[in-house]
Amino acid sequence: MLVRVKDIVAFVEGIAPPELAESWDNTGLAVGDPEHPVKKVLVALDVIDAVVEEAVEIGADLILTHHPMLLFRKINSITKKDALGKRIYKLIENEVAALSAHTNLDVAKGGTNDVLAEIIGLTKVEILEETFSEALKKIVVYVPNSHLDVVREAMCNADGGQIGGYSHCTFQTAGEGTFVPLEGTSPYIGTEGLLEKTAEVRLETIAPVGKVGKIIEAVKAVHPYEEVAYDIYPVEQKGKKEGIGRIGDLKQPMIFSDFALLLKEKLGLNGILRLVGDSKKEIQRVGLCTGSGVEFMETAKKQGADLYLTGDLKFHEAQKALEMGLCVGDITHYASEVIIVPVLQKALSKEAREKEWDLEVVCSKINGQTFWTI
């Protein structure tokens, strides 16, 4: 089956919803035609020149990355006089789209932070700092007794009635509905021009704001009435919560220096790992934020972390960690996030198989680590 750029965009937004992204972020489709066919996708961390060259060489139609190619930059012009302009030209000339999932993938379940937590073996993993909470609405539908179960099922199958680990959460109240079918109507119950009184149930549930339209359409599809009576109310409580970073416990306590060796091995940090704190300290609780997340270091400490992992640590930030008695591992920006590349490749390949897409998904062979040691 033919797949287009917009189909890959929809897949990515499904696993990393755009609303989870920070307001300053440039996540999403940066270059490309949503209608253009895609037969091969190259997955990488960054849209750098070497990756663009690789995409052209292997015949990729789309580059899927974690980092946006337009991060932090306002573009006033696109010319071949600068590196970014040349890169954009090359993508367009070769009809290669560029798509990214950045901070939304950091926050999303199964994203960069969850992958790092899994790699280092954390248990009882929690969000480090909440950044998003889902707005909810209450939906009330008035249903004749004969169709109560089928309407309830439609509501819940369309993502209504989910509260924590429970599905099909509804409440019903019996009552009596009244109406007069006017001229030209085709009532399921009642006679034109006469007041009808019928036993009905007030069926209510809770739903994410973004799912309300889908739920109402599902209800209308199975409801017997020509005109469906329903109400939508705002509510104060929030739905699922998402956030940046993770914190959890090691299965067994480890000495910091021993854990550092384990990190070096699991993340392939050949000589680049920088450490702060007492090498003999026992480590049990670990906080982390992939990429550049030093700003959440104090949050991790307040939540009982013995060790904090991130990238881009500066000298004075390291001093602050020492003052707090917090061990820190600077695992580099690149190493902390390149781990998502094979995860994305595997997930998109699985989607392609399930939907019978004619699509090949491959991981980039480019090593984009900017640091090296001697």
N, C-alpha and C positions, 0 to 999 in steps of 0.2 A: 504493500500500500504506500502511495506517495505521501511524504511528510514535508511540511513547509516550515519556514522559520517561525511562523506564529505558533505552530504546534510545539516546537521546542520551548518557546517562550512560555506557553501555557503550562508545560510540564515543570519548568523551573519555578514558576510562580506558585505552582501547587505544593512544592516541597519547601519553598522559601517565600511566603507571601510578601509582596512589596510593602504592605503596611507595617511590617516588622523593621524595615530599614530606618536608619537615622535620617533626619530631615536634610542633612547636608550631603547625603550620599547620591551617587549617580548610577545606581544599580539599574539593570535592565538592558534593553537593546540599544546599543550606542551607534552601530552602523549596520545597515542592511535593510532589505525589503521583506516585510512580514510575509508576503505571498511567494517569495522565492523558494523553489524546491531545495531540499537538503538530502543528500545521500551519505555524507560523511561529516562527522563532528569531531573536532580536536579539542580535548579538554586540557586546560593548563591553569596555572595560578595567575599569570599575567599576560597581557597582550603586548609583549615586547617584540622588537624587530625579529629576533631569532624564531619566535613562535609564529609570527606572520609568515616568515620564509618557509617554515616547516609546513604550515597549513597549505600554502601554495604548492609546495613540492609533492605533498601526498594527495592533493586534490580535495581538500576539505572545503565544505561550503559554509561552515560556521565554526567559530572558535568560542567555546564556553569556558569562561574563567571565573575565578572568585573576585579578583581585583578588577574594577572598572578601568577601562583605558582612559577615561576622562576624569579620573579622581582629582578633586581639589582644583580643577582648572576651568576657568571661564574662557571659552574660545571666541576670539574676536574675528579670526580669519583662518582659513585652511589653505595653506600654500605648501609648496615643496621646499621652502626655505628653512623649515625647522623639522625636527625629528618626528613630532606628533603628526604634523601635516603630511609628511612623506608616508607615515604608517597608514593614515586614513586613506590617502590616495591609493596605496597598494591594495588595501582591502577592497575598496570600491572597484578598482580596475580589474581585480580578479574575482569579483562577486563573492567575496567572503564576508559573512555577517559576524559581528562581534557582540556577544551577549554575556552579561555577568550577573552573579548573585553575590552581593557583598555583605553589608552588615545584616541584611535580612537572613543570610545563610549563617552568619555568626550566631544569631539569636534563635533561629528555628531549631526545633527538635530534630536531632540527627545531623545537625550542621557541624561546623568546625570545632566548636567547643565540646560538643558531645563526643565527637570522634577522638579528640585529644584525651578526654577523660577516660574513654574506653581503652585507648592504647596504653595508658600508664596504669590501668587497672584500678580505677576508683570505684568505690561502692557507695550506695546511699547518696547518689549525685543529686544536687539541687542547683537552682539558678543562683548565681552570685548576686546580681542586682536586677531587679525587675525594670523593664523598659516599656512593656506593652501589656495592657489588659483589655480583653475583648468586651466591647459594648454589647449589651443584650436588650432584647425587646420581649414583651409578653404578647402572645398571639391568642386571641379568644375567637372561637368559631362556634356558631349555633347550628346544631345538627339534629335531625330527627333520629329517634332511637334506632330505627332500622339500619342506619348507616354509621352509627357511632364507631364501631370497630374499624371499618374500612377507612374512615376519615382520620382516625387516630394513627393508623398504620402509615397512611400517606404523609401526615405531618412529620412523624418520627423518621421515616425513611428519607425524608428530604432534609435531615439534620436538625430537626426540632427535638426538644425534650432530652437534651444531653446535659446532665449535671454531674460533673466529676467523672467517676467511674460507672455511672448509671445511665442507661438509655431508656427511651419511652417514658420519660417522666411527664405525666399529665395530671390534671385534676378536672373532675366533672361534677356538675351540679344540675339536677333535674329541674325543669320548669315548664312554662307554657308560652309558646310563641304565638303572636297574632299578626295577620296581614290580610290585605284585600287584593286579590289579583285584578289588575286593571285591564281595560280593553287591549287586545293584541298580545296578551301574555299566554304562556303555556305552562301553568303551574303543575308541579309534581303532586301537590296536595291542594285541594280547595276548588272553588268555583268562581268564575269571573264575576266580579261585582259584589261578592258576599264575603263578610268577615269570617276568616278561618281561624280557629283555635286548635293548636296541635301540640302534643307532647314533644318537647325538644330537650336537648342537653347542651349546657354551656360547657364546652370543652376548651381547656386552656393549657398552654405550655410555654416554655421559655426557649428563646432561640437567639443566635448571634445576629447582629444587625445585617450583616452581609448575606445571610441566608433567608431573610424574611420573604423576599420576592419569590424565591424558589419554593418556599413552603406554601405560600398562598396559591401559587400556580398548581402545585400538587394537590392541594385541597379542592380547588375548583374542578380539577380533572375527575374527581371521584364523588364529589358532593351531588346529591340528586336535585338540588334546587336550581332553578333558572338564574336566580340572583342569590348569591351566597352572602349571608350576613356575618361579618367578622369585625373585630376591633384589634388595633395594635397600640400597645401602651409602652411608654418608656419606663424603665426600672432602674433603681439605684445600684443594685449589685452588678458585679462584673463576671465575665466568663473566664476562660482559661487565661493564664498569665504566662508571659514569655519574658526572657531577659538575657542580658549579656553575661558571659563568663559562667563558670561552674565551680562548685565546691563539693568535695566528698572525702571519703576516708579510704586509705589503703587497707587491703585485707589484713596485712600485718604491719606493725611499725617497722621502719627501716632507719638506719643511720644515714644522715644526709649524704655523706660521701658515697655510700653504697648505692643509694637511690640515684645519685647523679650519674654513676656509671651505667645504670639501667636506662636512664633517659638518653644518654649518649648513644647507646646501642639501638634503642627502639626508634629514635628519630634521626639516626645517621649523622650525628653532630660531630664529625671528625675534627676535634680540636677547637670548635667554635663555641662550645658551651661555657658561659660565664656564670659564676656562682657568687652569692653574697650570704654571709652568715657562718655560724659555727659548723664546721665539717662533721663534728661528732654528735650533733644534736639529733635526737630521735624524732623522726617525721611520721606523723599519723594522718593528720588532716591537711589536705592540699587544695588550694584555690588556684584557679587558672583563668586566663583570658587570652585567646589566640590573637596573633597580630601585635598590635601596640595597645596594651591595656594596663599600663602602669597606674592610671588614675583609679583603678579599682583595688589597688594594693591594700589600702587601709580598710576597705570594706571586707576584704578577705581576712585580715587580721581580727577585725571585730567579730567575725563569725568563727573564730577559733582556729584559723589556718596556722600551721607550723611552717608551711612552705607555700610560696606563690610563684607560678610560672607564667611568663609572658615574653614579649620581645621588646626591643628598642629601649632598654633600660639605660638611663643616664647616671652620671656620677653622683649628683646630689640626691637623686631618687634612691640610689643604693645606700647612701649615708642615712637617709630617712628610714630605710628598712632595718638597718643595723640598730638605730635608736629604738625602733619598735620591738626589736627582738625577733624579727621575721626573716626567715631564710628566703632567698629569691634565686630562681634560676632563669637567666636570660637565654631562652632556647632559640632565639632569633625569630624575626618576623616571618621569614620564608619557611623555616622548618616547622613552625607551629601551624602553618596554614596549608602548605603543599600536600599535607595528609588528606585533604578533602578531594583532591584530584581523582584518585582511583575510586573513591566513594561515589562521586558524581558520574564517572564513567560506567560504573557497575549499575547504578540506579537508572540511568538513561538507557542503557542496553537492555535492562529488564523491561522497561516501559515499551521499548521498540518490539521486543519479542511478544509481549502480551497483546499489543495493538497491531501486530503483524506489519510493522513499518519496514520499508526497504531502507534500512539505516545502519551504518557502521559507526561505532563510537570508539575512539582510541585516545590513549593518554599521550601527552606530549613527552618527548624524550629530551627536551631541553632542561638543563639544570640552571634554574634562575637564581640560585643562591648568590648574593652579591659579595659575601665575605669569604676570604680564604686565609689560611694561617700557614706559617713556616716554622 
